[in-house]
């Protein structure tokens, strides 16, 4: 199986949102609060290698002063 590797740099306009431990790897079910975030972002979404998380890719710029906010 071939795995796609993509490296995001400061020159890219791509940002990834990682939603950890939100997916049941056996059933594929995603918990509702994280599913709401995925639907709100409405962008390319993929399952993480752990099979327990989701990554959403968006076009945008990382805000200055950090990249985490809130308690998700």
Secondary structure, 3 states (H helix, E strand, C coil): CCCCCCCCCCCCCEEEEEECCCECCCCCCECHHHHHHHHHHCCCEEECCCCCCEEEEEECCCCCCCCCCCCC
